[in-house]
């Protein structure tokens, strides 16, 4: 048509109805093309998969057996009963019946992404954590944003605090900084947490959200006033997850290479700028697009508009903490920035969407207790309460080996411990390494250089917090009394024979170490066992 318009136009002009049909088809084609170009990335994901896959591949069962038909069960004749031997069907339905896992009690609705953290300023004089070891260093990370009170299917534009959890994959193990989009929280004592969360959930009889429950608790606990004021301000309905700040909220402790500690609070400031939803818009989106925040984050990353946040810290010396007018470990209060200015640290960028939501977001598991050397907890009561409860929740939701799930496994180092077995152990179970400690066969060893910085909770040495080794407390005096004074000669003979009869199966160096221990209780005790072992060796 473009090269020789006359050849096409003359016949068309003689048939106006054909011209009208042709332009109608052209118009519809252009509309479809325009719609495809404007289609959100979240709704193009299947096309992207198809283009990358090229061809369908072979359908199999969960055990890899090729499947002949995915649309028909095995029956006796076309109208007969089904057969128990139809493993293809049984395999499918048995798994389907078990697809759902318990949702999180809090923070059930969320979105996630991956990216990296980059150090922009040197803070090594405060912290020895390897993640901060040099300016320009990058560390991979995963982030999960969430609402707090709603269920997994609830609207993510609801008035609610937002969870802001970051997992840094450092070479000294994972660091989980598990906070919110506010620098404070409702309560300061963890004993109140279950009751507080119950007020955010549903009335046990009506199964409805109940403002009486919420405001009854809030009004009875005046320490909630600060966070409630944040919640019902514009910050209570952020415009997605990209336009809000994040905070570690709690007081933590940094320790440098000299073992000098200092208290710390972590801040993330959004580089996209703060943006909140008007109440009317948030309510409208709750009905028209309850997954608005999830979609907004996915779309931004898919289109190359990578969101980022700038990290900074506030610091407070132990001396300042002692003299400050407020309890520095009270999570219902902030540290005023005019007194404790923010110090720049780095920046993190989210540049990768999850490959599979369940695998990477539903199964990601954070715990504030996951801190590498150089970052420690403080006496903050709410933090102390969370150090246990998070991992306990994950063991319930995901199983005892939740740390082996790829999104939770350390990436910068290898997991070496004496934990073994349990449901869904899939990482080799540490092969043939010893599963007990201490041992003489090159199992992993502890090192005091990784000890937490000690601190005192009272007066005198007995108030120092630390790990106290009791292995060298007096071990043999009472054993000697038992051997010499409690047992008669015949009983001593049976005792030493029983020990030697079992000990003979151990290697020579282990036998010698055991004999040395028994000899320290009583020389005769060890001598008898040694003599019996010699006789076993000769025979």
C-alpha positions in Angstrom: 0.0 0.0 0.0 2.8 2.4 0.9 4.8 1.6 -2.3 2.0 1.6 -4.7 -1.1 3.3 -3.2 -2.9 3.7 -6.5 -3.0 0.0 -7.1 -4.9 -0.5 -3.8 -6.9 2.7 -3.5 -8.7 2.6 -6.9 -10.5 -0.7 -6.2 -11.2 0.3 -2.6 -12.8 3.6 -3.6 -15.2 1.6 -5.8 -16.2 -0.4 -2.8 -16.8 2.0 0.2 -18.1 -0.8 2.4 -14.8 -2.6 2.2 -12.9 0.6 3.0 -15.0 1.0 6.1 -14.4 -2.5 7.2 -10.7 -2.2 6.6 -10.3 1.0 8.7 -12.4 -0.6 11.4 -10.0 -3.6 11.5 -7.0 -1.2 11.5 -8.5 0.9 14.3 -9.1 -2.2 16.5 -5.6 -3.5 15.8 -4.1 -0.2 16.9 -6.2 -0.2 20.0 -5.0 -3.8 20.9 -1.4 -2.7 20.3 -1.8 0.4 22.5 -3.4 -1.7 25.2 -0.5 -4.2 25.1 2.0 -1.3 25.4 0.2 0.1 28.4 -0.4 -3.2 30.1 1.1 -3.2 33.6 4.1 -5.4 34.0 2.4 -7.6 36.6 -0.1 -8.6 33.9 2.6 -9.4 31.3 4.5 -11.8 33.5 3.1 -14.9 31.8 4.0 -13.5 28.4 7.5 -13.0 29.6 7.7 -16.5 30.9 6.4 -17.9 27.6 8.9 -16.0 25.5 11.8 -17.1 27.7 10.6 -20.7 27.8 10.3 -21.0 24.0 8.5 -24.4 24.2 6.2 -26.1 26.8 8.4 -29.0 27.9 7.2 -32.3 29.3 4.6 -32.4 32.1 5.6 -34.7 34.9 4.5 -35.9 38.3 6.2 -34.5 41.4 8.6 -37.4 41.1 9.5 -36.7 37.5 7.4 -39.3 35.7 6.0 -38.1 32.3 2.2 -37.6 32.4 -0.1 -38.8 29.6 -3.2 -36.7 30.5 -3.8 -33.8 32.8 -7.5 -33.5 32.1 -8.8 -37.0 32.7 -8.7 -39.4 35.7 -8.4 -43.1 35.3 -11.8 -44.9 35.3 -13.3 -48.3 34.5 -14.8 -47.4 31.1 -15.9 -43.8 30.2 -18.6 -43.8 32.9 -17.1 -46.1 35.5 -15.6 -45.5 39.0 -12.1 -44.0 39.5 -9.2 -46.2 40.3 -6.9 -45.9 43.4 -4.0 -46.8 41.1 -4.2 -43.3 39.5 -1.1 -41.9 41.1 -1.1 -38.9 38.7 -4.4 -37.7 40.2 -3.5 -38.7 43.8 -0.2 -37.0 43.6 -1.8 -33.8 42.4 -4.6 -33.7 44.9 -2.5 -34.7 47.9 -0.2 -31.8 47.3 -3.1 -29.4 46.6 -4.6 -30.3 49.9 -1.4 -29.2 51.6 -0.5 -26.0 49.7 -1.4 -23.5 52.4 0.9 -23.0 55.3 -0.1 -21.0 58.5 0.0 -17.3 57.7 1.9 -15.0 59.9 0.0 -14.0 63.1 1.1 -10.4 62.4 2.5 -8.9 59.1 0.5 -11.5 57.0 0.1 -9.3 54.0 3.3 -8.2 52.4 5.5 -7.6 49.4 9.2 -8.4 48.9 12.2 -7.6 46.7 15.9 -8.1 46.4 18.8 -5.8 46.0 22.0 -4.6 47.6 23.4 -2.4 50.3 26.3 -0.1 49.6 28.5 1.6 52.2 28.9 5.3 51.5 30.5 6.5 54.8 33.0 4.9 57.2 31.6 3.9 60.6 34.3 1.4 61.5 35.3 3.4 64.5 31.9 2.5 65.9 31.2 -1.0 64.5 33.4 -3.9 63.4 30.6 -5.7 61.5 32.1 -6.7 58.1 29.1 -5.3 56.2 30.5 -1.8 57.1 34.2 -2.7 56.6 34.9 -0.3 53.7 33.3 2.5 51.7 31.9 1.2 48.4 31.4 -2.4 49.7 28.1 -4.0 48.5 26.2 -6.7 50.3 23.1 -8.5 48.9 19.9 -8.2 50.7 16.2 -9.0 50.7 13.4 -6.8 52.0 9.8 -7.6 53.0 7.3 -4.8 53.5 3.9 -5.5 55.1 0.9 -4.3 56.9 0.6 -5.4 60.5 -2.9 -6.3 61.6 -4.7 -7.6 58.5 -4.9 -11.1 57.1 -3.1 -12.2 54.0 -6.0 -11.2 51.8 -6.6 -7.8 53.4 -6.1 -4.5 51.7 -2.5 -3.1 51.8 -3.8 0.5 51.8 -5.4 0.2 55.2 -4.5 2.5 58.1 -1.9 0.5 59.8 1.8 0.6 60.6 4.0 -1.0 57.9 6.6 -3.6 58.5 10.0 -2.9 57.1 12.2 -6.0 57.5 15.7 -6.2 55.8 17.9 -9.3 55.6 21.5 -8.5 54.8 23.5 -11.6 53.5 26.8 -10.7 55.2 30.0 -12.9 55.2 29.6 -13.3 59.0 26.0 -14.6 58.6 22.6 -13.0 58.0 21.8 -9.7 59.7 18.0 -9.2 60.1 17.0 -5.6 60.9 13.3 -6.1 61.6 11.5 -2.8 62.0 8.6 -0.7 60.9 7.9 2.6 59.0 7.7 4.4 62.3 10.6 4.9 64.8 8.4 4.0 67.8 5.9 1.3 68.9 2.7 1.1 70.9 4.0 -0.7 74.0 7.3 -1.0 75.8 6.8 -4.4 77.6 6.6 -7.6 75.5 4.1 -9.2 77.9 1.4 -6.9 76.5 2.1 -7.9 72.9 -0.3 -10.8 72.5 -3.2 -8.8 74.0 -2.4 -5.8 71.9 -2.4 -7.8 68.7 -5.7 -9.4 69.7 -7.2 -6.0 69.7 -6.0 -5.5 66.1 -7.7 -8.7 65.0 -11.3 -9.9 65.2 -13.8 -10.2 68.0 -13.8 -13.9 69.1 -17.6 -14.1 69.0 -18.6 -11.8 66.1 -15.4 -12.4 64.0 -15.5 -8.7 63.2 -13.0 -5.9 63.7 -14.2 -4.2 66.9 -13.3 -0.6 67.8 -14.2 -1.2 71.4 -11.4 -3.8 71.7 -8.9 -1.4 70.0 -9.8 1.7 72.0 -10.3 -0.1 75.3 -6.8 -1.3 75.2 -5.4 1.9 73.9 -7.1 4.0 76.5 -6.0 1.7 79.3 -2.3 1.8 78.2 -1.4 5.5 77.9 2.1 4.6 76.5 0.3 3.8 73.2 -0.5 7.5 72.7 2.7 8.4 70.7 2.3 5.6 68.2 -1.5 6.1 67.9 -0.8 9.7 67.0 1.6 8.5 64.2 -1.0 5.9 63.1 -3.8 8.4 62.6 -1.7 11.0 61.0 -1.0 11.0 57.2 1.8 8.5 57.8 -0.9 5.8 58.6 -1.7 5.4 54.9 1.5 5.6 53.0 1.3 5.6 49.2 2.7 2.1 48.6 6.0 0.9 50.1 8.4 3.0 48.1 7.4 6.3 49.6 7.9 5.6 53.3 10.8 5.6 55.7 12.0 2.6 57.6 13.4 2.3 61.1 15.0 -0.4 63.3 12.9 1.2 66.0 14.7 -0.5 68.9 17.9 0.6 70.5 20.8 -1.7 69.5 24.5 -1.8 70.4 27.4 -1.4 68.1 30.9 -2.7 69.0 34.2 -1.8 67.3 37.4 -3.8 66.9 38.6 -2.6 70.3 35.5 -4.0 72.0 34.2 -0.5 72.7 30.3 -0.5 72.7 27.9 2.3 71.9 24.1 2.4 71.7 22.6 2.9 68.2 19.3 3.4 66.3 19.0 2.7 62.6 17.1 4.8 60.1 16.2 4.4 56.4 15.1 7.5 54.6 13.3 7.0 51.3 15.0 8.5 48.3 11.6 8.7 46.5 10.3 11.2 49.0 7.5 10.7 51.5 4.1 10.3 49.9 0.9 9.3 51.6 -2.6 8.4 50.4 -5.6 10.7 51.3 -8.1 8.8 53.4 -10.7 8.7 50.5 -8.1 7.4 48.0 -6.9 4.7 50.5 -10.5 3.6 51.1 -11.2 3.5 47.4 -8.2 1.4 46.6 -9.0 -1.0 49.4 -12.0 -2.0 47.3 -10.7 -1.5 43.7 -7.2 -2.8 44.2 -6.5 -4.3 47.6 -3.0 -5.3 46.4 -2.1 -1.7 45.3 1.2 -1.6 47.3 2.4 -5.0 46.1 1.7 -4.0 42.5 3.3 -0.6 42.8 6.6 -2.1 44.1 6.6 -4.9 41.4 5.8 -2.4 38.6 8.5 0.0 39.7 11.2 -2.6 39.7 10.0 -4.4 36.5 10.2 -1.0 34.7 13.7 -0.3 36.0 12.6 2.4 38.4 14.6 0.9 41.3 13.6 2.3 44.7 16.3 3.2 47.2 16.7 4.3 50.8 19.6 6.1 52.6 20.7 4.5 55.9 21.9 6.5 58.8 22.4 5.9 62.5 22.0 7.7 65.8 24.5 7.1 68.5 24.4 7.4 72.3 27.3 6.6 74.6 26.8 4.5 77.8 27.5 7.7 79.8 24.8 9.6 77.9 22.3 6.7 78.4 22.9 6.8 82.2 22.2 10.5 82.4 19.5 11.0 79.7 16.1 12.2 81.1 14.3 9.3 79.5 14.9 5.6 79.3 16.9 5.2 76.1 15.6 1.6 75.7 11.9 2.7 75.7 10.6 2.0 72.2 7.6 4.3 72.7 10.0 7.3 72.5 12.4 8.6 69.9 15.9 10.0 70.4 15.6 13.7 69.4 17.8 14.3 66.4 18.9 17.7 67.8 20.5 15.8 70.7 21.6 12.8 68.8 22.0 13.7 65.1 21.9 11.2 62.3 25.2 9.9 60.9 25.1 8.8 57.3 26.1 5.1 56.6 25.0 3.9 53.2 22.3 3.3 50.7 20.3 0.3 49.6 18.6 -0.3 46.3 15.9 -2.8 45.3 16.5 -4.0 41.7 15.1 -7.5 41.5 11.5 -8.8 41.9 10.9 -12.2 43.5 11.1 -15.1 41.0 8.3 -16.8 42.9 6.2 -15.1 45.6 5.7 -18.2 47.9 9.3 -19.2 47.7 10.9 -15.8 48.2 8.3 -13.7 50.2 5.9 -16.0 52.0 8.8 -18.2 53.2 11.3 -15.5 54.0 11.9 -15.5 57.8 13.3 -12.6 59.8 14.4 -12.6 63.4 16.0 -9.7 65.3 18.3 -12.2 67.1 20.1 -12.7 63.8 23.0 -10.2 64.4 26.6 -10.7 63.2 29.6 -9.7 65.3 29.7 -6.0 65.9 25.9 -5.6 66.2 24.2 -6.6 69.5 21.0 -6.2 71.4 20.4 -3.7 74.2 18.2 -3.9 77.4 15.2 -2.7 75.3 12.5 -5.0 76.7 10.5 -5.2 73.5 13.6 -6.2 71.5 14.5 -8.8 74.1 11.0 -10.3 73.8 11.2 -10.4 70.0 14.6 -12.2 70.1 12.9 -15.4 70.9 9.4 -15.1 69.4 10.3 -14.6 65.8 12.4 -17.8 65.4 9.8 -19.7 67.4 7.1 -18.5 64.9 9.2 -19.6 61.9 9.7 -23.1 63.4 5.9 -23.4 63.7 5.1 -22.0 60.2 8.0 -23.3 58.1 9.6 -26.2 60.2 12.7 -26.6 62.3 14.9 -26.3 59.3 13.4 -23.0 58.0 17.0 -21.6 57.9 17.8 -24.1 55.0 15.2 -22.5 52.7 17.3 -20.7 50.1 15.9 -17.2 50.8 16.8 -17.7 54.5 20.1 -19.5 54.1 23.4 -17.5 54.6 25.0 -16.5 51.3 28.2 -14.9 52.4 29.3 -17.8 54.6 28.6 -21.5 55.2 26.3 -22.7 58.0 28.4 -25.0 60.2 26.8 -26.1 63.5 25.9 -29.1 65.5 22.2 -29.0 64.6 21.1 -32.1 62.7 18.0 -33.8 61.2 14.5 -32.5 61.6 11.7 -32.2 59.0 12.8 -31.2 55.6 16.6 -31.3 56.1 17.8 -30.6 52.5 21.2 -29.1 52.8 23.3 -32.2 53.1 22.9 -32.4 56.9 26.6 -31.4 57.2 27.6 -34.7 55.7 29.8 -36.8 58.1 30.9 -34.0 60.4 30.7 -34.7 64.1 27.2 -33.9 65.6 28.5 -33.2 69.1 30.7 -30.7 70.8 33.4 -30.7 72.0 35.1 -33.3 69.8 38.5 -34.4 68.6 37.7 -34.8 65.0 37.9 -31.3 63.5 34.3 -30.3 64.0 33.7 -26.5 63.9 35.0 -24.7 67.0 34.0 -21.6 68.9 36.2 -18.6 69.3 36.1 -16.0 72.1 37.0 -13.2 69.6 33.3 -13.3 68.6 32.0 -12.8 72.2 29.5 -10.0 72.8 30.7 -6.9 74.5 30.1 -7.5 78.2 28.0 -5.1 80.3 27.0 -4.8 84.0 23.5 -4.9 85.3 24.3 -4.1 88.9 27.2 -3.7 91.3 30.0 -6.2 91.6 31.4 -8.9 89.3 28.4 -11.2 89.8 26.2 -8.7 87.9 28.3 -8.8 84.7 26.5 -10.3 81.6 28.5 -12.9 79.8 29.0 -16.6 79.2 30.6 -18.3 82.2 32.5 -21.5 81.5 31.9 -24.1 84.3 34.0 -26.9 82.8 36.9 -26.3 85.2 34.9 -26.1 88.4 36.0 -28.8 90.9 35.2 -32.1 89.2 36.9 -34.9 91.1 36.8 -34.6 94.9 33.3 -36.1 95.3 34.0 -38.8 92.7 37.0 -39.9 94.8 34.8 -40.1 97.9 32.2 -42.2 96.0 35.0 -44.6 94.8 36.8 -45.0 98.1 34.1 -44.6 100.7 30.7 -45.5 99.2 31.8 -48.6 97.2 33.3 -51.8 98.7 36.1 -53.7 97.0 33.8 -55.9 94.9 31.8 -52.9 93.7 35.0 -51.1 92.7 36.0 -54.1 90.7 32.7 -54.3 88.9 32.8 -50.5 88.2 36.3 -50.5 86.7 35.5 -53.6 84.6 32.3 -52.1 83.3 34.1 -48.9 82.3 37.1 -50.7 80.7 34.8 -53.1 78.8 33.0 -50.1 77.2 36.1 -47.9 76.8 38.1 -50.5 75.0 36.2 -49.7 71.7 37.5 -46.1 71.7 40.7 -45.0 70.1 43.9 -45.1 72.1 44.2 -41.3 72.6 40.6 -41.1 73.9 41.3 -44.0 76.3 44.3 -42.2 77.7 42.3 -39.0 78.3 39.5 -40.9 80.1 42.0 -42.7 82.3 43.6 -39.4 83.2 40.2 -38.1 84.4 39.5 -41.1 86.5 43.0 -41.0 88.0 42.4 -37.4 89.2 39.4 -38.7 91.2 41.6 -41.5 92.7 44.9 -42.9 91.4 43.7 -46.5 92.0 40.6 -45.8 90.0 42.5 -44.8 86.9 45.2 -47.5 87.3 42.7 -50.3 87.4 41.0 -49.1 84.2 44.4 -48.7 82.5 45.5 -52.2 83.4 42.3 -53.7 82.1 42.6 -51.8 78.9 46.1 -53.2 78.4 44.9 -56.7 78.9 42.1 -56.1 76.3 44.7 -54.8 73.8 46.9 -57.9 74.3 44.0 -60.2 73.7 
